[in-house]
């Protein structure tokens, strides 16, 4: 993997993105050629309208990112990938139309735009067809040697199928009982550097619980000096799964690991500017939808339009979160806080729709503008629920190290949580976000939120 702005990007994914950019650029150039029926005039027009060509490429690639078309799980099924591609291009065309209307000088002639879109759609789909077939060939995978063969190694072996890497072997350490495939266990080993050369290893992952007296420090250091990456189990899992594993997680790892620096003054200022700008734009573009939603909520049962609920914010300080009311007025008349269940009888007909489309979350923009929330961050929970979860889940209170958000890394990677186990799984993603915070990660989450809204997963 390659790390860009503290975001891990798999090499095949980066290659796919670059390939898409090239395809789209060639598509718009050919589009101008079709428009002029003359290559020399087309190249001249391309030079004059290079900004429009770049805008065409960027608009479509951002739409592809929104629809999850750079994530393996969303392109492995080519039929679903094609549907998402069509939706991506439709979204890009809508965005370009708005920009063309506001800034006429950026307009691309329809005689060039239409063939470019057709060629781009076909080319990007073929790129994914090639990616699905080629990315699984072992020659394209990172070659990993696992130092250990017990439980942690077993977890790495389970990730191998869809992880974009190849385990070349598992080194048995001491008297540990191997839990991985027996044929892949290396017991009689020569010098570690010889194994690196024999198996052409790119990375060594140290996957043993007890390291004292078991780690060949000098050999690992020699490998490191040869340019081979050395990773511990927790860092490797974090990178591959996009989450921080909680089981057996030690505070020392959190103290000494890179990251957890989202509270620097500069980052807070940049994040606040990001929040205000995005919130104002969202308020502007969502005004027709929010006006209609408010009217429908009121007409449903003549009850209150908005629902205020106490939630836990930054450093445990509580605030009142604002949402469109989606449940009956007497939904919690007994005063007991509950998670929403599947097919919850307390949810109104209009409420079910605004929950499904996430429209009920829009009023939280005012919480963002007031500084109580951020646009991106862990979802805020009710104080009673937080108190219960903190007793059952280690490190749960560390979610409060950043402002809660309307959307977040956990929301785009895990469905709605309605149990302690769900809260534990979402905490893994929240800690990953806190540890790896960057403006680029916020931007990626914002784009991916569009996918979650269009293809709801586990909404209640």
C-alpha positions as CSV (number, residue, x, y, z in Angstrom):
1,X,0.0,0.0,0.0
2,X,1.0,3.6,-0.5
3,X,0.2,6.3,2.1
4,X,-1.1,9.6,0.7
5,X,-2.1,12.3,3.3
6,X,-2.2,9.6,6.0
7,X,-4.7,7.6,3.9
8,X,-3.6,4.1,2.9
9,X,-4.2,3.4,-0.8
10,X,-3.7,0.0,-2.3
11,X,-1.4,0.0,-5.3
12,X,-4.0,-1.7,-7.6
13,X,-6.5,0.9,-6.6
14,X,-4.1,3.7,-7.3
15,X,-3.2,2.1,-10.6
16,X,-7.0,1.9,-11.4
17,X,-7.4,5.5,-10.6
18,X,-4.6,6.6,-12.9
19,X,-5.9,4.3,-15.6
20,X,-9.4,5.9,-15.3
21,X,-7.9,9.4,-15.6
22,X,-6.0,8.4,-18.7
23,X,-9.1,6.8,-20.3
24,X,-11.3,9.8,-19.5
25,X,-8.7,12.3,-20.8
26,X,-8.4,10.3,-24.1
27,X,-12.2,10.1,-24.3
28,X,-12.7,13.9,-24.2
29,X,-9.9,14.3,-26.7
30,X,-11.6,11.8,-29.1
31,X,-14.9,13.6,-28.3
32,X,-13.4,16.8,-29.7
33,X,-12.1,14.8,-32.7
34,X,-15.6,13.5,-33.4
35,X,-17.0,17.0,-33.0
36,X,-14.5,18.5,-35.6
37,X,-14.0,15.5,-37.8
38,X,-10.4,16.9,-38.1
39,X,-7.6,15.8,-35.8
40,X,-5.5,19.0,-36.2
41,X,-8.5,21.2,-35.4
42,X,-9.5,18.9,-32.5
43,X,-6.0,19.1,-31.0
44,X,-6.2,22.9,-31.3
45,X,-9.5,23.0,-29.6
46,X,-8.2,20.7,-26.9
47,X,-5.3,23.1,-26.2
48,X,-7.8,26.0,-26.0
49,X,-10.1,24.1,-23.7
50,X,-7.6,22.2,-21.6
51,X,-9.4,23.5,-18.4
52,X,-12.7,22.0,-19.6
53,X,-11.0,18.7,-20.3
54,X,-9.4,18.6,-16.8
55,X,-12.8,19.5,-15.3
56,X,-14.4,16.6,-17.3
57,X,-11.9,14.1,-15.9
58,X,-12.1,15.4,-12.3
59,X,-15.9,15.6,-12.2
60,X,-16.3,12.0,-13.3
61,X,-13.5,10.6,-11.1
62,X,-15.0,12.3,-8.0
63,X,-18.4,10.7,-8.9
64,X,-16.7,7.3,-9.2
65,X,-15.2,7.8,-5.8
66,X,-18.6,8.8,-4.4
67,X,-20.2,5.6,-5.7
68,X,-17.5,3.4,-4.1
69,X,-16.0,2.4,-7.5
70,X,-12.5,2.3,-6.0
71,X,-13.4,-0.2,-3.4
72,X,-13.0,-3.9,-4.2
73,X,-16.3,-5.0,-2.6
74,X,-18.3,-2.7,-4.9
75,X,-16.6,-3.7,-8.2
76,X,-16.2,-7.4,-7.8
77,X,-19.8,-7.9,-9.0
78,X,-19.6,-6.4,-12.5
79,X,-23.4,-6.1,-12.9
80,X,-23.6,-4.0,-9.7
81,X,-20.4,-2.1,-10.8
82,X,-22.1,-1.2,-14.1
83,X,-25.2,0.2,-12.3
84,X,-22.9,2.3,-10.1
85,X,-21.0,3.5,-13.1
86,X,-24.1,4.7,-14.8
87,X,-25.2,6.5,-11.6
88,X,-21.7,8.0,-11.4
89,X,-21.7,9.4,-14.9
90,X,-25.3,10.7,-14.4
91,X,-24.1,12.5,-11.2
92,X,-21.1,13.9,-13.0
93,X,-23.3,15.2,-15.9
94,X,-25.6,16.9,-13.4
95,X,-22.7,18.5,-11.6
96,X,-21.1,19.6,-14.9
97,X,-24.5,21.1,-16.1
98,X,-24.7,23.2,-12.9
99,X,-21.2,24.4,-13.3
100,X,-21.7,25.1,-17.1
101,X,-24.8,27.2,-16.1
102,X,-23.0,29.2,-13.4
103,X,-19.7,29.5,-15.4
104,X,-20.5,29.5,-19.1
105,X,-16.8,29.7,-20.1
106,X,-16.3,26.2,-18.8
107,X,-18.9,24.7,-21.1
108,X,-18.0,21.7,-23.2
109,X,-20.0,21.5,-26.5
110,X,-22.5,18.7,-26.6
111,X,-21.1,17.4,-29.9
112,X,-17.9,16.6,-28.0
113,X,-19.4,15.8,-24.5
114,X,-21.8,13.1,-25.6
115,X,-19.2,10.9,-27.4
116,X,-16.7,11.5,-24.6
117,X,-19.2,10.3,-22.0
118,X,-20.0,7.2,-24.1
119,X,-16.4,6.3,-24.6
120,X,-15.5,7.1,-21.0
121,X,-18.3,4.9,-19.7
122,X,-17.2,1.9,-21.9
123,X,-13.5,2.5,-21.1
124,X,-14.0,2.8,-17.3
125,X,-16.1,-0.3,-17.3
126,X,-13.5,-2.3,-19.2
127,X,-10.9,-1.0,-16.8
128,X,-12.8,-2.6,-13.9
129,X,-13.3,-5.8,-15.9
130,X,-9.5,-5.9,-16.3
131,X,-8.9,-5.0,-12.7
132,X,-11.2,-7.7,-11.3
133,X,-9.4,-10.3,-13.4
134,X,-5.8,-9.1,-13.0
135,X,-5.7,-7.8,-9.4
136,X,-6.1,-11.3,-8.1
137,X,-3.1,-12.7,-9.9
138,X,-0.4,-13.4,-7.3
139,X,2.3,-11.6,-9.2
140,X,0.5,-8.3,-8.6
141,X,0.2,-8.8,-4.8
142,X,2.4,-7.7,-2.0
143,X,4.4,-10.6,-0.7
144,X,4.2,-10.9,3.1
145,X,6.1,-13.2,5.5
146,X,4.3,-13.6,8.9
147,X,6.5,-13.9,11.9
148,X,4.4,-16.4,14.0
149,X,1.9,-19.1,13.3
150,X,-0.7,-18.9,16.1
151,X,-3.9,-16.9,16.6
152,X,-2.8,-13.6,15.2
153,X,-1.2,-15.3,12.2
154,X,-4.5,-17.1,11.7
155,X,-6.3,-13.8,11.5
156,X,-3.9,-12.6,8.9
157,X,-4.4,-15.8,6.9
158,X,-8.2,-15.2,7.0
159,X,-7.7,-11.7,5.5
160,X,-5.5,-13.0,2.7
161,X,-8.3,-13.9,0.3
162,X,-9.5,-10.4,-0.1
163,X,-6.6,-8.4,1.3
164,X,-4.6,-7.8,-1.8
165,X,-1.5,-9.5,-0.4
166,X,0.0,-13.0,-0.5
167,X,1.4,-14.8,2.6
168,X,4.5,-16.6,1.4
169,X,4.8,-18.4,4.7
170,X,4.4,-18.4,8.5
171,X,7.5,-18.7,10.7
172,X,6.8,-20.9,13.7
173,X,8.2,-19.4,16.9
174,X,9.3,-21.5,19.8
175,X,6.8,-24.0,21.0
176,X,3.7,-22.2,19.8
177,X,0.9,-24.4,18.4
178,X,0.4,-23.6,14.7
179,X,-3.2,-22.6,13.8
180,X,-2.6,-21.8,10.1
181,X,-2.4,-24.2,7.2
182,X,0.3,-26.7,8.1
183,X,1.9,-26.8,4.7
184,X,2.6,-23.1,4.9
185,X,4.4,-23.2,8.3
186,X,8.2,-22.8,8.2
187,X,9.8,-24.6,11.1
188,X,13.4,-25.4,10.1
189,X,14.5,-22.0,9.0
190,X,17.8,-20.7,7.9
191,X,18.9,-17.1,8.4
192,X,16.0,-14.7,8.1
193,X,17.6,-12.7,5.3
194,X,18.0,-15.9,3.3
195,X,14.2,-16.4,3.6
196,X,13.6,-12.8,2.4
197,X,15.7,-13.5,-0.7
198,X,14.2,-17.0,-1.4
199,X,10.6,-15.9,-1.1
200,X,11.1,-12.3,-2.5
201,X,9.5,-10.8,0.6
202,X,8.1,-7.2,0.5
203,X,7.0,-7.1,4.1
204,X,7.4,-8.9,7.4
205,X,4.5,-8.9,9.9
206,X,5.4,-9.7,13.5
207,X,2.3,-11.6,14.7
208,X,3.3,-13.0,18.1
209,X,1.8,-12.1,21.5
210,X,4.9,-12.6,23.6
211,X,8.0,-11.0,22.0
212,X,10.5,-11.1,24.8
213,X,13.3,-13.6,23.9
214,X,11.5,-14.6,20.7
215,X,12.2,-11.8,18.3
216,X,15.4,-12.0,16.2
217,X,16.0,-8.3,16.6
218,X,19.3,-8.2,14.7
219,X,17.9,-10.2,11.7
220,X,14.8,-8.0,11.5
221,X,17.0,-4.9,11.7
222,X,19.2,-6.3,8.8
223,X,16.0,-6.8,6.8
224,X,14.8,-3.3,7.5
225,X,18.2,-1.9,6.4
226,X,17.6,-3.8,3.1
227,X,14.4,-1.8,2.5
228,X,11.9,-4.5,3.6
229,X,9.0,-3.2,5.6
230,X,8.6,-4.5,9.1
231,X,5.1,-4.1,10.7
232,X,3.6,-5.3,13.9
233,X,0.3,-7.2,13.9
234,X,-1.9,-4.2,15.0
235,X,-0.5,-1.8,12.4
236,X,-1.0,-4.4,9.6
237,X,-4.6,-5.1,10.6
238,X,-5.3,-1.4,10.9
239,X,-4.0,-0.8,7.4
240,X,-5.8,-3.8,5.8
241,X,-9.2,-3.5,7.5
242,X,-9.4,0.3,8.0
243,X,-10.1,-0.2,11.7
244,X,-8.3,-0.5,15.0
245,X,-8.6,-4.0,16.6
246,X,-9.8,-3.9,20.2
247,X,-9.1,-7.4,21.3
248,X,-5.9,-7.4,23.4
249,X,-5.2,-3.8,22.4
250,X,-2.7,-2.3,24.8
251,X,-2.6,1.4,25.8
252,X,1.1,1.4,25.1
253,X,0.4,0.9,21.4
254,X,-1.9,3.9,21.4
255,X,0.7,6.0,23.2
256,X,3.6,5.2,21.0
257,X,1.9,4.6,17.6
258,X,1.9,7.3,14.9
259,X,-1.4,9.3,14.8
260,X,-3.9,10.4,17.4
261,X,-2.9,14.0,16.7
262,X,-6.2,15.5,15.6
263,X,-6.2,18.0,18.4
264,X,-3.4,20.2,17.1
265,X,-4.3,23.9,16.8
266,X,-3.7,24.0,13.0
267,X,-5.8,20.9,12.4
268,X,-8.7,22.3,14.5
269,X,-8.7,25.5,12.5
270,X,-8.6,23.8,9.2
271,X,-11.3,21.3,10.3
272,X,-13.5,24.2,11.5
273,X,-13.2,26.0,8.2
274,X,-14.1,22.7,6.4
275,X,-17.1,22.2,8.6
276,X,-18.5,25.7,8.1
277,X,-18.0,25.8,4.3
278,X,-19.5,22.3,3.8
279,X,-22.4,23.0,6.2
280,X,-23.4,26.3,4.5
281,X,-23.2,24.6,1.0
282,X,-25.4,21.7,2.4
283,X,-27.9,24.2,3.8
284,X,-28.2,26.0,0.5
285,X,-28.6,23.0,-1.7
286,X,-30.9,21.0,0.7
287,X,-33.3,23.9,1.3
288,X,-36.0,22.6,-1.0
289,X,-35.8,19.1,0.5
290,X,-35.7,20.3,4.1
291,X,-38.7,22.6,3.5
292,X,-40.8,19.7,2.1
293,X,-39.6,17.3,4.8
294,X,-40.6,19.8,7.6
295,X,-44.1,20.2,6.0
296,X,-44.6,16.4,5.7
297,X,-43.5,15.8,9.3
298,X,-46.0,18.3,10.6
299,X,-48.8,17.1,8.4
300,X,-48.2,13.5,9.5
301,X,-49.6,14.0,13.0
302,X,-49.5,17.7,13.7
303,X,-46.7,17.2,16.2
304,X,-43.4,19.0,16.5
305,X,-41.2,19.2,13.4
306,X,-37.9,18.9,15.2
307,X,-36.7,16.5,17.8
308,X,-34.1,17.6,20.4
309,X,-32.1,14.9,22.2
310,X,-29.2,15.1,24.7
311,X,-26.0,13.6,23.3
312,X,-22.4,13.4,24.4
313,X,-19.9,15.6,22.6
314,X,-16.3,16.6,22.8
315,X,-14.6,15.6,26.0
316,X,-17.8,14.2,27.4
317,X,-19.7,17.5,27.4
318,X,-23.3,17.1,26.5
319,X,-25.4,19.1,24.0
320,X,-28.8,18.9,22.4
321,X,-28.8,17.3,18.9
322,X,-31.4,18.5,16.4
323,X,-33.1,16.2,14.0
324,X,-36.4,16.0,12.0
325,X,-38.8,14.0,14.2
326,X,-39.2,10.5,12.7
327,X,-41.0,8.8,15.6
328,X,-44.3,9.2,17.3
329,X,-44.5,12.0,19.9
330,X,-44.9,9.5,22.7
331,X,-42.1,7.2,21.5
332,X,-40.2,7.4,24.8
333,X,-42.9,8.4,27.2
334,X,-41.4,6.1,29.9
335,X,-38.1,8.1,29.6
336,X,-35.9,5.0,28.8
337,X,-33.3,5.4,26.1
338,X,-33.5,2.7,23.4
339,X,-31.8,2.0,20.1
340,X,-34.1,2.0,17.1
341,X,-35.0,-1.6,16.2
342,X,-35.6,-3.0,12.7
343,X,-39.2,-2.2,11.7
344,X,-39.6,-0.2,14.9
345,X,-43.3,0.5,15.5
346,X,-42.5,3.9,17.0
347,X,-41.3,5.2,13.6
348,X,-44.0,7.1,11.5
349,X,-44.5,6.5,7.8
350,X,-42.8,9.8,6.9
351,X,-40.2,9.1,9.5
352,X,-39.3,5.8,7.9
353,X,-38.7,7.6,4.6
354,X,-36.6,10.4,6.0
355,X,-34.5,7.9,8.0
356,X,-33.9,5.8,4.9
357,X,-32.8,8.8,2.9
358,X,-30.9,10.4,5.8
359,X,-33.0,13.6,5.5
360,X,-33.7,13.5,9.2
361,X,-30.0,14.2,9.8
362,X,-29.9,17.5,7.9
363,X,-30.9,19.8,10.9
364,X,-27.7,18.7,12.6
365,X,-26.0,21.1,10.3
366,X,-27.1,23.8,12.8
367,X,-25.2,21.8,15.5
368,X,-22.1,22.0,13.3
369,X,-22.4,25.7,12.7
370,X,-22.8,26.2,16.5
371,X,-19.5,24.3,17.0
372,X,-21.1,21.4,19.0
373,X,-20.4,18.9,16.2
374,X,-18.2,18.5,13.2
375,X,-19.5,17.4,9.8
376,X,-17.2,14.3,10.0
377,X,-16.6,12.4,13.2
378,X,-18.0,9.6,15.4
379,X,-21.7,9.6,15.8
380,X,-22.8,11.1,19.2
381,X,-24.6,8.8,21.6
382,X,-27.0,9.5,24.5
383,X,-25.4,9.9,27.9
384,X,-27.1,6.8,29.4
385,X,-26.0,4.6,26.4
386,X,-22.5,6.0,26.6
387,X,-22.3,5.1,30.3
388,X,-23.4,1.5,29.7
389,X,-21.1,1.0,26.7
390,X,-18.1,2.4,28.5
391,X,-18.5,-0.3,31.2
392,X,-18.6,-3.1,28.6
393,X,-16.2,-1.8,25.9
394,X,-12.6,-0.8,26.6
395,X,-11.4,2.5,25.2
396,X,-15.0,3.5,24.4
397,X,-14.6,6.9,26.1
398,X,-11.8,7.8,23.7
399,X,-14.4,8.5,21.0
400,X,-14.9,11.8,22.8
401,X,-11.4,13.0,21.9
402,X,-12.8,14.6,18.7
403,X,-16.1,16.3,18.0
404,X,-19.0,14.0,17.0
405,X,-20.1,14.2,13.4
406,X,-23.1,13.9,11.1
407,X,-21.3,11.2,9.1
408,X,-18.1,9.4,9.7
409,X,-15.7,6.5,8.9
410,X,-17.8,4.1,10.9
411,X,-21.0,5.2,9.2
412,X,-19.7,4.5,5.7
413,X,-18.1,1.2,6.7
414,X,-20.6,-0.4,9.1
415,X,-24.5,-0.4,9.1
416,X,-26.7,1.0,11.9
417,X,-25.7,-0.3,15.3
418,X,-28.3,-1.4,17.8
419,X,-26.4,-3.6,20.2
420,X,-23.2,-3.6,22.3
421,X,-21.5,-5.8,19.7
422,X,-22.4,-3.3,17.0
423,X,-21.0,-0.5,19.2
424,X,-17.8,-2.4,19.6
425,X,-17.4,-2.9,15.9
426,X,-18.1,0.8,15.1
427,X,-15.6,1.8,17.8
428,X,-12.9,0.1,15.8
429,X,-13.6,2.4,12.8
430,X,-14.0,5.5,15.1
431,X,-10.5,4.9,16.6
432,X,-9.1,4.4,13.1
433,X,-10.5,7.8,12.1
434,X,-9.2,9.5,15.3
435,X,-5.8,8.0,14.8
436,X,-5.5,8.7,11.1
437,X,-7.3,12.0,10.9
438,X,-6.5,14.3,7.9
439,X,-8.5,16.7,5.8
440,X,-8.1,14.3,2.9
441,X,-9.7,11.5,4.9
442,X,-12.6,13.9,5.8
443,X,-13.0,14.6,2.1
444,X,-13.1,10.9,1.2
445,X,-15.7,10.2,3.9
446,X,-17.8,13.1,2.6
447,X,-17.8,11.6,-0.9
448,X,-18.4,8.1,0.3
449,X,-21.4,9.4,2.3
450,X,-23.2,10.0,-1.0
451,X,-22.8,6.2,-1.7
452,X,-24.3,5.4,1.7
453,X,-27.3,7.7,1.1
454,X,-28.0,6.3,-2.4
455,X,-27.4,2.7,-1.4
456,X,-28.6,2.6,2.3
457,X,-27.1,-0.2,4.4
458,X,-28.8,-1.2,7.6
459,X,-30.8,2.1,8.1
460,X,-33.4,2.0,10.9
